[in-house]
Amino acid sequence: MLTIAPEIEVLARFGRALADPIRCRILLALREAPAHPAELAEVLGISRTRLSNHLACLRDCGLVVAVPVGRRTRYELADARLGHALDDLRTAVVAVAADAGRSCAAAETEGCC
């Protein structure tokens, strides 16, 4: 069981980052390959301003890093293990939801999911 405050805080930041569908899509896109903001905005179908706000959040959470490439900036996952963790988490959550026949037991009554 996690009892060390910094570990709990890191997991909480990770959870907050994943709480937004756009940030999830950004992380999954960067899992495939590093990308420049203009490319990400086009692929995700969102404005560059909106993307910039989400990238700032992901940077602050320590999940992505900005890498200068000439006059441009490329974004990538801060650590390759995050890509594996996202794959494992996605696979587990989808499997559990399929087994339960829903995404969350409290979704309808509590509006949590």
N, C-alpha and C positions, 0 to 999 in steps of 0.2 A: 504494500500500500504506500502511496506517495504521501510523505509527511513533510518533505522539505519544501518550504514556501516557494523558492524560485522555480522548482519543477512544476508545481501546481499553477503558478502564474503563467509559465510558458504554455502549458496545456490549455489554460483558459484563453490566452491570446490566440492560440491555434483554433480553438472552438469559435471565438468571435470572428475570426477571419473566414471560417467555413460557413458561418451563419448567413452569409449573403450569396445568393446564386451567381451574381456576376463575378465575385471574387473566386468562387469555386470554378467557374468557367475559365478565368484567367489562369488559375493554378494548373488546371488540367491542360490548357493550351501550352503553358510553359513546360509542363511535364514532357510534352512531345518535342519541343525545341525552343531555344531562346528566341526572342522576337523584339522588334522595335515597336514602340507605342502605336504608330500609324498602322502597322500590320495587324496588331492585336485589336485595335478599334474596328478595323474593317472586318476581320474574321468574326468578332463578337457582335458586330452590328450596333455599336454604341458610339457616342461622341468621344472625342479625344479628351474633353474636359472631364467627363464622367469616368473614363478609364484612368485618367491621371489621379483622380481622387481615390480610386480603388487601389491603384498601384502604390500610392503613398501609404495607405493603410497596411498593405502587405509588406512594404519595406519596414514600416514601424514595428510590425509583428516579427520581423526577422525572417520572413518566409521567402522573399525575393530580394535580389540585389540588382542595382543599376550598374551596368558596365559601360564606361565611355568607349565609343568606337568612332574615332575622328571627331566630327562635330555632332554626331548622333549618340543616343543612349540606347543600349540594348538591355532588355530585362531577362533574367533567368532565375530559376530556383536557387535559393541560397545554398542548397546542398542536394546532391543527387539522391540521397536517402529519402528526401521529402517526396520525390516522385514515386518511389517504392511504397512509402507509407500511404500516399494518396490512393494508389492502386489497391493496397491491402484493405484500407478503410472502406473504399467504395465497394469492393467485392463483398466484404463482410456485411455492410449495411444493406446492400441490395439483396443478399441472400436471406438475411433476417427478415426484411420487409416482405419478401416473397413467401417465406414460410408462414408469416403471420397474416398475410393477405392484406396488409395495409402498411403505411409508412410510419405511423405512430399511434399507439393506443389512445393517447390523450388528445390527438389532433382535433377531433370534432368538438370535444367538450371544453378544452382549454385553449384551443387555437394556437398551439405551440409549434406546429410543423406545417 
